[in-house]
Every structure is written in structure tokens, then in C-alpha cells.
Amino acid sequence: MDYAIEGASAQQNKFLQEISESFTVGDQHLGDVSQAVYEFVTAGLQSDGGRSGAPCQVSFIQADITQDIREAERQGRVALGMTMSTTGGRLKIASVKFESGSLGGDVVQKQIFFIPKDTPSAADVFEYAAVRVAEFVNSHELPANLSLGVCIDRPVDESSRPGGRVADNIDCGVLRNADLALGLNAALLKKHVPVRVTAANNCIVSTLVAAQRRFPSTSVALILNHGINISYYEAAAKIPRQPGVGRVAVNTELARFGEQTSVLQPTLWDRRLDRESADTGTHTFEKLTADKFIGEIVRNLITDFMDARLIFARDADASVFTAPYSFFASYMAIMDDSSPDLRDVGDLLRAGFNIQASLVDRQIVRALCHIVAMRAARLVGAAVAGVARKASEALESPPQPLVISISGQLSEINQPYVASTISTAKALMANLGLSEPTFTVLGEDGYTFGAALASLSK
């Protein structure tokens, strides 16, 4: 794509073109990424999930959980869902009443709490959560003996009920290697709360359950958030390390794709971000595609333009741009401004960074946002196609069409990103001979709702 800007200097356009070429992902490259993701997931189902192996996590949740949900509908039950966010310290609790024909049940109440900073241990986190659950149940006058499904934004051992031991090979503070179900149930018993944890899994598995509830043919679920992940239903008989019957949910841990392959072809800006990150050498795919990181890539590109004196007035106070992660992915949607003077772009740069930007400056920033976002979206689309191929092979007779669900903050704030992801996935799936999929959007609350559904699994 030609990003040449009328009125820009030759040096500005040259640098912009060099960046554009560095971030371009052609059709052949996307096909290679899709194939590599397919192989990544296939290998992940055969390894033990350790640090040296592929990271796929197999869940005890099965595709026929819909039968358990229908029974809950007949009984008019209420269940609880909880999302624990280790990145934001948030605790979200929702009560869900299951009603026949309600297309996924009604979330009757929900509330967000914030885990106190510097909480010293996992036991203290669980005790805090138990107190919040008690407050929630009492304030909303919910019935006793409720089931609680918990999901977390970290990989967990879900191979047996109720699951929930957080992986011990990642940094997630005091919850590292903690057993969510055992620890939280102990705290609930201690506080005499009539609630029991019956399922604990990764947010992506809860998202898949929620999506399947609302769109029965769903086989793949994608989260676009501060992190990125995909889950799908796999034939248990095809999992060498954990054979069984039926179809089971698989957490692919897509964020780690690319750690042991060069297929992603990271740019020098990607390598800089990785080098300066807290987890250098890991979560490669996530650092190229997730909203937390694409904003930082744009910031680095802008500062390189500044260092070359190719953007903003020389006396501009650009100190805000020097702060890491100060350019949020949510800004990138605002930058998708089509007005003649790019007023929204100018307003954001002035309000957020105290910079009076010329029209050419605004056009450069908009172009950089578009370049980075479209590279990320197309890579995600390729990954979706690779996982969709795996999901289709798990079915004796694939549904027509395959349903792929998208949720997470980025799905709500950056529509061009989502549209490019979908179009890329559809094109690659057509090349693979797969039926054209249907994409649905759950919204940001999908996984909390799904956690409540997962609590009903038998």
C-alpha cells in the first residue's frame, strides 16, 4: 500500500515507505503463518505442556456441556461466574439465570472489584475474593448452594475437575502455581459462604463455552485484549497425551506462537519491544498483535520519526512520548479519521501529548497506526484460519458454516482491526477448501458469562 503523503518532505515519505515495507505481510507469508499455527497446535496436543514443549492446555470442558446447561434451564437455576485478571488486578463477579430460549441466559447482576495491591499471598487473594462473593450473594439476595465458575487470564491445568492450578512456569505474582478451585473453596468454607467452585479454567475456554451457548455451531473462539488467545473444540481421541471420547476444549496459548520459529518475520521495532520487555523471548505472537503492544510499537515508530526530526515542531514538548506504553491501542481507532483536516487526530495529540501537530504530522501518525494495526490484524486472521482448519478436522461432519466467535476489548474499540482479521481468515480458509465461516462478536463480558456456564459441567 502506498502511504505517500502530499505535502510531506521526500525524507518523511521515504521513511514512511521503509516502515510500510517492513510491516507488510503478503499472501504467501500469511499462508505460511496459518500453516505454522496449525503445526503449533498439533504439536501442542502431543507435548506435556512444559516450558520446553508446546503449550496447548486441554480442558475437561466438553462440547456437550450444552446438555448440562439445558438441565439448568429446566430447573431455573442461578450460577455464578468470576473473572480474575492478574494484569489489571480486577475481580469481576456475575450471577446468571438460565432460562429456556433466552439465547444464552440473562446476566442478572454483575460487579467489579479491585484486588488490593501488594496482597502478600495467594491465600490472601482467595480470602479477599471469598468476602466479595459473600457480599455479592447477600446484596443481590441470591439463593444458597450456588455453583461458581472461575476463569483467569493465565494458563491453568484444566485436565480434571474442577481444574484451576495456575501454571508454575510464568510470572503472575502470588497466584503462580496456586490451585484456584482448592484455594478459593477453602476460603469460601472459612467464611461460611454457600457457594462452591465447580470449574476453574482459562478465560479463553470460558469464552468458547459462552460462544457455543449463544451460537451452537461455534467451534473456535478468539480473544482480542491486552493479550491474545484462541480456543477450539478438539476430538479427544486425537489427543495422544490425554485420549478420551467426545470433543474437548483446547486452550492453544496462541500468545506463545513464534517463540521457536522465524515465520513471523519480526521487524527491528518488534525486536526492540521484545528486548525491553519483562519477558524477553516469550509471547512472540502476542507482542506483534495484542492491544497492549501494538500501541507501544506505534510509539516507538513516532519517537524514531522525532529522533530524525521528521515530525512535530522542533520546539514541541514531546516528553510524554518518551514514557513506555503511553500510546494506547484505543488511540489507534481514533486515528482512523477520514476528515479532511484529521481533526480527531489533532485533538488527541494535543489533549493526550500536549503537541500541536501540523496536517502532515497528523497524516504520518495516522499512517503509522494503520500500518501496525493492519499487520497485526492480518497475522491474527492467519492464526484463526490455522486453528479453524484444526477445528474442522475434529468434526466428523463440519457444520455449515463454521462459527468463529470474537470477544475482548479490542473487538469493541477497533472495528477496522476486526474487519481485517475476518477478511484475512475468510480468504485463507477459502484457499484451504474450508466453508466460509460466520463470525460473531460476544463483547468484553463473554468470559465471565462463560465461567458461570462452565460451573454447570458434569
N, C-alpha and C positions, 0 to 999 in steps of 0.2 A: 504494500500500500504506500502511496506517495503522500508524505506528510509535509511537503514543501509549503512554506508559509509566505504568502505575498507580503512584501514589505520587510521581511526579515533579511538579515545580512547573509552573505554567502557562507560565513563561518557558522552562523546559527543553523542554517538549513543543512550544512554538511554534517554537523554533529548530530542533529536530529535524525538524519538519514542513517548514519552509522549505528545509532541506537536502535532504530527501527529494524535494520537488518540483523542486528544481534538477537533481537527478541522474536523474530519471525519464525513461526513453526509451519512448515509446508505440509502438504497432504501425506507425502511419503513418511515424513517424521512422525506425524500423528498416527499413522498406521503402525509404525514401529513401536510407539509408546503403548498403543492399545494391545498389541501382541505381547509386549513385555509385562504389562499389568496382568494379562491372562496367565502368563507363566509364573508371575509373582504369587498370585493367589493359588494356583495349582501346587506350587512348591510349598506354600504356607500350610496347606492342608496335610502335608506329609511330614512336616517337621514337628519338633516338640514345642515350638513357640518361644524358645530361649533366645537370648541376645545374639547368639551366633547363627541362629536359624531364621527362617521366615516367620513373621509374627502373627499370622492369622489365629484368631481365637474362635473356637467352636462353642456355641451356646447350647444349653439344654432346651431352650425355647424351640418349639416345633411349629411348622406351618399350620398344623391343625389345631392350634390354640384357639381358633375361631369357635370350635365346639365348646370349649370351656367358657368362652365369652357369651355364647348363646344361652348356656345354662344360667349364667349370672343375670342375663336379661330376664329369663323366666322367673327368677327369684327376686327380681327388683333390687339387687344388691348394690351396695356402695363400696368402692375400693379407693385406696389412697395411692398416689404416686409422689415420688420425691426425686428431685434432681440435685445432685451435689456437684458444684462447679469448683474445681481446685484452682482454676486460673483466676476466677473473679471472687472466690470466697462466698458465693451465693448458695442459698439453700431454698429451693422452690418446692412448695407442697401444694398439691391439688387433690380435691375429692371429686370422684367421678361416679355418677349414677348411670347404670347401664339400662337402657330402655330399648325394647324391640323396635326396629325400624327407624332408629334415630340417627343412622349414618355415623356411628362412631361414639354414641353416648354423649351425655351432657356434662361438661366440666362445671359443676355447680358452685364451687368456690376455689380460689387459689390465692396464695400469698407468698411473698418473697421475704426471706430473712438473710442477714449477713453474718457469717461466722466471724467471731471476733479475731482480729489479727493477733498473731503470736500465741494462738492456742497451743499449749505445750505438748499435747499428746493426742493420739487417735481416740483414746478413751474419753478425753475431754470434748472432742468434736462430737462423738456419739451421744454424750450426755447432753450437750447443748441441743443437738438435733431432737433428742427424745423430749426435752422440755418444750421445744417448738411444736412438735407433733401433738403433745398433750394440750397445749394452748389452742392449736388449730381445731382439734376434735371438740374440745369443750366450747369454744367460742361459736362454732358453727352447728352445735347440737347434733353431732353425727352419732349414729348407732355404735354400739360396742362390738368388740371382736372383729375388727376390720383387718383386711389383708393390706400390706404395704409393699409396693414395688419400688426399688431404689435403683437409680441409674447414675453413673458418674462419667466424667469426661476423661477417663483414663482406662487403659486395658485392664480387664479383670478376668480371673478364672471363672468361667461360667459352665464348666463341663458337667457339674452335678448340682442338683437343687440344694439350697436356694442360690448357690453361686456367690460371687462377690468378693473374692480375695483380690485386692489390687496388686498389680504386677510389682515384683521387687527389683526390676531392672530399669526403672525410670525414676526420675526425681519428681515427686509430688508431695513433698513435705511430710508431715506426720502420718499421712494416710498410706505411705509406702508399705506394701506387704500387709496392710490391715485387712481383716475379714469384715466386710461391710455388714453382712447379714448377722454373723455371730456377735459382733461388737454392738451393733445397734439394737438387736434383740435383748442383749444383756442390759443395756441402758433403759430400754422400754420396760423391762421387768422390774428393774430397780425403782423406776418412777411410777410403777403400778398403772401403766398406760395400756388399755385394752386393744392393742394393735400389735401385729406380728409381721415381721419381714418374711415374705414368702418367695421373693425373687430379687436378685441384685445383679445388674449387668451394665454393660457399656451403653452410653446414650444412643449409639448408632443402632444397637439391637432393639432398644425401646422404640426408636423411630420406625424401624421396619415393621414392628408389631402394630404401631398406631396406623401406619400407612395401609397395611393389609386389612385392618379393621374397616377403614373408610373406603378403600378401593381394593376389593377382594383379590384381584389378579396381580397385585403388587408382588414383584419378585426381587426388586432392587431398591434400596433407599440410600440417598446421598445427603450428607450434612455439609452445608457451606457456612462456616462460622469462623471464630478465631482459629480453630483447627479445621481439618477436613477429613472425612472418612466415608466409607461405603460399606454397607452390609447387603447380604443377599441370602436366599434360601438355597441350600445345597442338599443333594441326595446323601443321606447319612451313609449309605452303602459305599459311597465313593470316597470316604474319608478314612485312609488307612490307619491313622493313629487312634481313631475313635469310631469304629464301624457301628452301625445301628440300622434302624428302619425309619421310613418316612423322610421328610425334609427338615433340616435343622438350620437355624440362623447362624451365619458366619460373620464375624467382625473382621474385615480384611486388614485393619490397621493401615489403610492406604497412605497415611501420612509418612510412613517409613519407606514407601516405594522410592527407588532410586539410590538408596544407600550403597548398593553393591553393583550398580550398573551405570554406564555413562550415557544411556539412551536419552536422558532428559536434556543433555547438552546445556548445562548452566552457563550463564554469561559471567563476565568478571564482576558484575554488580551482585549476582546471586552468590558468587563465591565470597565476596566481601561480607555480605549479610551473614552467611553461614559462619565465617571465621570470627565475626564479632558477636555471635550468638552464644547463649549459655550452654547449648548442646551441639557444639560443632561436630559435623559429620553425620548427624542423625536427622530424621524427619525431613529428608530432602524434598520430597514432593510437596509437603505442606509449606515449606519455605518459598516455593515458587508460585503457590496458588491460593493460600488461605488469606483471609482479610487482614489479619494481624501483620502479615509480612508484605503483601503487595503495596500497601501504603508506605512501608519503610523503603521498599525498592524505589518507589517514585521519589521519595525524599532524597535518597542518595543520588538519583539522576539530577534532581533540581540543584543539589549542592555542587555537583560536578559542573553544571552549567554556570553556577555562580563563581566557582573557582576559576573557570575560564573567562570570566567577565562577559558572558554571553546572555545574561538575563538579569533583569532588575537594574535600577539606577545604582551607580557606584556608591552613592551615599545612603542607600537603603539600609535600614537596620534589619538584617536578616538573621539575627541571633536565635530567633525561635526555631529556625530551620536546623540549627545545629543540634537540637535535642533529639536523641534517637526516638523513633516511634511517635513523633509529634504530628506526622501527616497520616490521618486516619483513613481507612478504606472507605468510610462513609463519605468522605470528601470527594472521592472519585466519581460517585454518582452525580454530585452537584456539578462537577467539572464537565459532565456530558451536556453542555449548554450549547444550544444551536442558535441563540440570538445573535444579531449582527455584531454587537459590541461585547458579547460574552460577559454580560453584567453580573451574573451569578458567580462566575469565576473571580471577577474583580472584587466583588463584595466579600467572598470567602477569604481571599488573600489579604484583604485589608482588615477584616474583623479577626481572623484567626492568626495572622502572622505580621500584622502592622506594616504591610507593604502596599504601596501604591503601584500597581502593575500596569504597564502600557498594554495596548491591544496585542502587540506581538508577544509580550511576556505571557499574557493570558492564553494565547494560542499555543505557545510552547508547553505550558503546564497542562493544558487540555490534551495535547497530543501525547505527552508522556504518560498521562493517566490511561489514555486509550490503548497505547502500545502495551503497557504492562497488564492491564485488565484483560485484553483480548488474548494475550499469550497464555495467561492463567486459565481463562475460560476454555480455550481450545484444548489445553492439556487435560483439564478436568473432563471435558467431553470425551476425549480419547480413553481416559480411565474408565468412565462409565460404560463405554462400548465394550471394553475388555471384560468388565465384570458382568455385563449383560449377556455376553456370549457364554460365560461360565454358568450363569443362572439358567439360561435356555437349555444347556446341556443337562442340567439337573432334572429337567422335567421330561416325563415320558411323552407328553403331548403339550408343547408350549402353548399357553393361552394366546388368543389373538384379540387384541395386541398385547404385548408385554407392557406392564405398567411400571414405571420408574418414578419414585417419589423424591421430591427435593424439600429440604427444610433447613432452618438456620437463619441467622441474622442477614447474611449476605444475600439470601434468596429474596429478602424483602426490601433491601435498600439499593440493590444494583441490578435493575432489570436487564440492561444490555449484557452484563456478565452472564446472567442466567440464560438469556436468549442465545448467546453464542455457544454456551455449553450444550444446550439442547440441539441446536442445528449441527454442531460438530458430531455429537453422539449419533444422531439420526443418519448422517451421511456415512459414517464409518460402519454402522450396523447394516446399512443397505449394502455396503461393499462386502460384508461378511455373509450376506444372504439371509439376514435375520429380518423378521417382520418389523414394520415401522412401529416404534414404541409410542405409548401415550405417557406424557409427563404430567405429574400432578404436584401441587405445592401444598405442603402441610402447614407451613408457618413455623414460627420460632418455638411454640409450646408443644410441638409434636412429641418430643421425647418424654416429657413429664406425663402426658396423657398415656403414652405407650408404656411407661413404667407401671401405671395403675393396671393396665391391661395385662402386663406380664405377671402381675401378682396373682392372677387367676389360673396360671398354668398348673396343670396336674401332672 
